[in-house]
Amino acid sequence: MDLIKTGKFLQQLRKEKELTQEELAEKMSVSRRTVSRWETGTNMPDLDILIELSDLYEVDLREILSGERKNERMNEELKETVLQVADYSNEEKMRLLQRMHWLFIAGLLGFLTFLVITLLDLDQTSPYEGIGSFGLGIAFGMIILGVLFTSRYALKIREFKMRLLGKHKD
């Protein structure tokens, strides 16, 4: 996707509606600077805003994403874009699944350590003292992380992490 081309198209659509950047920013609940970044191709609007822009400008979302009015070539490009998004989504899912496997393996090992030490009554002897409790703590910690990764809060946690790392979106 050509961000500059898309940005110029967004600018063209805004001018066709006779809106200033400030008026558009107010309608979209963003800053004028953000609208300027969209139109220069520095940033892209979030998907929900793209949908609102599509409705406001009365154009197809595919037209906005391609940066031009509909034509025959667009269907082929749309297929390519959808395939790229699907590939990216599958890669993200595989990475998350791999992390989940490692978390649950660590939790299982922690629980097995606790179980063995408890069943063999080794927790009372000095070299193994506390290891069983540590293993149980690891198991519970991994279960909690697994629940967080699979919950609806995972996205919010990821956004918070990105903000902490300074990789936030405008």
C-alpha positions in Angstrom: 0.0 0.0 0.0 1.3 3.4 -1.0 0.8 5.7 2.0 1.6 8.9 0.2 -0.9 8.0 -2.6 -3.5 7.2 0.0 -2.8 10.4 1.9 -3.2 12.5 -1.3 -6.5 10.7 -2.0 -7.7 11.4 1.5 -6.8 15.1 1.0 -8.6 15.2 -2.3 -11.7 13.6 -0.8 -11.7 16.1 2.1 -11.4 19.1 -0.3 -14.3 17.7 -2.4 -16.4 17.8 0.7 -15.1 21.4 1.3 -13.8 20.5 4.8 -10.8 22.0 6.4 -8.3 19.7 8.3 -9.6 21.2 11.5 -13.3 20.5 10.7 -12.4 16.9 9.7 -10.4 16.4 12.9 -13.3 17.6 15.0 -15.7 15.2 13.2 -13.3 12.2 13.7 -12.3 13.2 17.3 -8.6 13.5 16.5 -6.2 16.4 16.3 -5.6 18.5 13.1 -2.0 17.3 13.2 -3.3 13.7 13.0 -5.3 14.6 9.9 -2.3 16.3 8.4 -0.2 13.1 9.0 -2.8 11.0 7.2 -2.8 13.3 4.2 1.0 13.4 4.0 1.2 9.7 4.2 3.1 9.7 7.5 0.4 7.8 9.3 -2.7 5.8 8.5 -6.0 6.2 10.3 -7.1 3.3 12.5 -9.6 0.9 10.9 -12.6 2.3 12.7 -11.7 5.8 11.5 -11.2 4.5 7.9 -14.7 3.1 8.0 -16.0 6.5 9.2 -14.1 8.3 6.5 -15.5 5.9 3.9 -19.0 6.7 5.1 -18.3 10.5 5.3 -16.7 10.7 1.8 -19.2 8.2 0.4 -16.5 6.0 -1.2 -15.6 2.4 -0.8 -13.1 1.5 1.8 -11.0 -0.3 -0.9 -10.8 3.0 -2.8 -9.3 4.7 0.3 -6.8 1.9 0.9 -5.7 1.9 -2.8 -5.6 5.7 -3.0 -7.7 5.9 -6.1 -11.2 5.5 -7.5 -12.4 2.0 -8.4 -11.1 0.3 -11.5 -10.6 -3.2 -12.9 -7.2 -3.5 -11.3 -8.6 -2.9 -7.9 -10.1 -6.4 -7.5 -6.8 -8.1 -8.1 -5.0 -5.7 -5.7 -7.7 -6.3 -3.1 -7.2 -10.0 -3.3 -3.5 -9.5 -2.8 -4.1 -7.2 0.2 -6.5 -9.6 1.8 -4.0 -12.4 1.4 -1.2 -10.3 2.9 -3.4 -9.4 5.9 -4.4 -13.1 6.3 -0.7 -14.1 6.2 0.2 -11.5 8.8 -2.7 -12.6 11.0 -1.7 -16.2 10.8 1.9 -15.4 11.7 0.7 -13.4 14.7 -1.5 -16.4 15.8 1.4 -18.8 15.4 3.7 -16.6 17.5 1.0 -16.3 20.2 0.4 -20.1 20.1 4.1 -20.8 20.4 4.3 -18.5 23.5 1.3 -20.2 25.0 3.0 -23.6 24.5 6.1 -22.4 26.3 4.1 -20.9 29.2 2.1 -24.1 29.7 5.2 -26.3 29.5 6.9 -24.1 32.1 3.7 -24.3 34.3 3.6 -28.1 33.9 7.2 -28.5 34.8 6.7 -26.3 37.9 3.7 -28.3 38.9 5.5 -31.6 38.4 8.4 -30.4 40.5 5.9 -29.5 43.3 4.2 -32.8 42.9 7.4 -34.9 43.0 8.9 -33.1 46.0 5.6 -33.2 47.9 4.9 -36.9 47.2 8.4 -37.9 48.1 8.2 -35.7 51.2 11.5 -34.0 50.2 10.2 -30.5 51.1 11.3 -30.9 54.7 14.9 -31.8 53.9 17.3 -28.8 53.6 18.5 -29.1 49.9 14.9 -29.3 48.6 13.4 -26.9 51.1 11.2 -24.3 49.3 11.7 -25.9 45.8 8.2 -27.4 45.8 6.6 -24.1 46.8 8.6 -22.4 44.1 7.5 -25.0 41.5 3.9 -24.4 42.5 4.3 -20.7 42.3 5.7 -21.1 38.7 2.7 -23.3 37.8 0.2 -20.8 39.1 2.1 -17.9 37.5 2.1 -19.6 34.1 -1.6 -20.4 34.4 -2.3 -16.7 35.2 -0.2 -15.6 32.2 -2.0 -18.1 30.0 -5.4 -16.8 31.0 -4.3 -13.2 30.4 -2.9 -14.1 26.9 -6.1 -15.7 25.9 -8.5 -13.1 27.4 -9.9 -10.0 25.9 -7.4 -8.0 28.0 -4.5 -9.3 26.0 -4.9 -6.5 23.4 -5.0 -3.8 26.1 -1.9 -5.3 27.7 -0.1 -5.2 24.4 -1.1 -1.6 23.8 0.1 -0.6 27.2 3.4 -2.4 26.6 3.8 -0.6 23.2 3.2 2.7 25.0 5.8 1.9 27.6 8.3 1.0 24.9 7.5 4.3 23.1 6.1 2.6 20.0 2.6 4.1 20.3 0.4 5.1 17.4 -0.7 8.7 17.0 
